[in-house]
Amino acid sequence: MTLFDIAHIVVLVIIICTGYLAIIFRDLLGAVIFLAVMSLLLSLEFYILQAPDVAIAEAAIGAALTTAIYILAINRTVRKEEES
């Protein structure tokens, strides 16, 4: 097993862990941060797999744009506890 294979395994395990944490995290902003980290790691995996165009698209759209849209949506909503 080479260092290249170990890097693949480590990145994939961290992707799975951050995806799981995004699902179970109760705070929405924290979940969005975990999704952004997962997307960045996914773009790293695409780069490792020699698909740089897909990696750039994933980093730009998946990590940056989607995260910004989620954060804007969270900031514009009101919690039920704050309404009353």
C-alpha positions in Angstrom: 0.0 0.0 0.0 1.5 3.3 -1.1 1.3 6.7 0.3 -1.1 7.6 -2.5 -3.5 4.9 -1.5 -3.3 6.0 2.2 -4.1 9.5 1.1 -7.2 8.3 -0.7 -8.4 6.3 2.3 -7.8 9.2 4.7 -9.6 11.8 2.6 -12.6 9.4 2.0 -12.9 8.6 5.7 -12.8 12.3 6.6 -15.5 13.0 3.9 -17.7 10.4 5.5 -17.1 11.7 9.0 -17.9 15.3 8.0 -21.0 14.2 6.1 -22.2 12.3 9.2 -21.5 15.3 11.5 -23.4 17.6 9.1 -26.4 15.3 9.5 -26.4 14.9 13.3 -25.3 18.5 14.2 -28.2 20.4 15.7 -27.0 23.9 14.9 -27.7 24.8 11.3 -24.7 27.0 10.8 -22.4 24.3 12.1 -24.0 21.8 9.7 -23.4 24.2 6.8 -19.8 24.5 7.8 -19.4 20.7 7.9 -21.0 20.5 4.5 -18.5 23.1 3.2 -15.6 21.1 4.6 -17.0 17.9 3.0 -17.3 19.7 -0.3 -13.7 21.0 -0.2 -12.5 17.5 0.7 -14.5 16.1 -2.2 -12.9 18.6 -4.6 -9.5 17.4 -3.2 -10.5 13.9 -3.9 -11.4 14.8 -7.5 -8.0 16.5 -7.9 -6.3 13.4 -6.6 -8.2 11.3 -9.1 -6.8 13.6 -11.8 -10.0 15.5 -12.6 -9.0 19.1 -12.0 -11.9 20.6 -14.0 -14.4 18.7 -11.8 -12.4 19.7 -8.7 -12.5 23.4 -9.6 -16.3 23.2 -10.3 -16.9 21.4 -7.0 -14.9 23.9 -5.0 -16.5 26.9 -6.7 -20.1 25.7 -6.7 -20.2 23.1 -3.9 -18.1 24.8 -1.3 -18.3 28.5 -2.0 -21.6 29.3 -3.7 -23.8 26.7 -2.0 -22.4 27.5 1.4 -23.0 31.2 0.9 -26.6 30.6 -0.2 -27.2 28.4 2.9 -25.7 31.0 5.2 -27.8 33.8 3.7 -30.9 31.6 4.1 -30.2 30.8 7.7 -29.6 34.5 8.5 -32.9 35.6 6.9 -35.0 33.1 8.8 -36.4 33.5 12.3 -36.3 30.8 14.9 -39.6 29.9 16.6 -38.2 30.8 19.9 -37.5 34.3 18.7 -41.0 34.9 17.3 -42.8 34.9 20.7 
